[in-house]
C-alpha cells in the first residue's frame, strides 16, 4: 500500500470539516449564557409557583407593609436627634479626652517649679504664688512662715512649696500664704559605713582579759 501525505489543500478540507462538527468559542459562550439565563428564569418561576419569594419580592413586601431597612432606621433615629452607637462612642471618646486635658491642666497648675535657691534668697512668702516650689540648697531652720512652725531644722535639698492656709471660721476666717516643706536630702556623712566596721581578732579579745 502506498504511503499517503497531507498537503495544504487537504488541510483546508480537514479544517472545513471540523468547523461543521464544532461550534466557535463565541457561539458556545452565547449558547451557555442563554441556557443559564433560561435556567435562572425557570428557577425563579418554580420558586414563585411553590409560594416562596425572591429577595426583590421580600423587599417589596416589607416596603409595602411599612417596614424599614437598617439604613432607613438609622436615618430616622438620627433625624429625631437620637444617637447611634457610633455617635455615642465618639461622644464618650471626646469626653474622655476633655477630662484628661482638664486633669493635666489641674496637675500642671498645682506645681510651679521655681528652681533652686539659698534659704536667705527666698522671696517673702506673701509675694509667692500658690504652687511655687523651691529647692533649698543649704540647711536651714523654719520660721513662723512655715506650716510646720518655727524652729525645725531641715537639711539641704529640701523642697518647699507655697500653699494657702485658712485659719478661723465663718466671717472671721483668713487665708494667708505659708511655706510647706517636703522631705529633703539627709546628710549621712556622720554615720558609720559598713566598710568602716572591722571584726575584732581573738588576740584583741584575749588582751581584754590580760
Residue pairs with C-beta under 8 A, 6 or more apart in sequence:
6 14
23 31
44 54
47 53
47 54
48 54
48 57
53 61
62 69
68 76
74 84
77 84
78 84
78 87
83 91
109 131
110 131
111 131
111 133
111 161
112 129
112 131
112 132
112 133
113 133
114 132
114 133
114 134
115 134
115 135
116 134
116 135
116 136
116 137
117 134
117 135
117 136
117 137
118 136
118 137
118 138
119 136
119 138
119 140
122 134
122 136
122 160
122 179
125 145
125 162
125 177
125 178
125 179
126 176
126 177
128 162
128 177
128 179
129 162
130 162
130 163
130 164
130 177
131 161
131 162
132 161
132 162
133 159
133 160
133 161
133 162
134 159
134 160
134 161
135 157
135 158
135 159
136 154
136 156
136 157
136 158
136 159
136 160
136 184
137 156
137 157
138 156
139 153
139 154
139 155
139 156
139 187
140 153
140 154
140 158
141 150
141 151
141 152
141 153
141 154
142 148
142 149
142 150
142 151
142 152
142 153
142 154
142 179
142 181
143 150
144 150
145 178
145 179
146 152
146 160
146 178
146 179
146 180
146 181
147 163
147 165
147 178
147 179
147 180
147 181
148 180
148 181
152 181
154 181
154 184
155 184
155 185
155 186
155 187
156 184
156 185
156 187
157 184
157 185
158 181
158 182
158 183
158 184
158 185
159 181
159 182
159 183
159 184
160 179
160 180
160 181
160 182
161 179
161 180
161 182
162 177
162 178
162 179
162 180
163 177
163 178
163 179
163 180
164 175
164 176
164 177
164 178
165 175
165 176
165 177
165 178
166 173
166 174
166 175
167 173
167 174
167 175
167 176
168 174
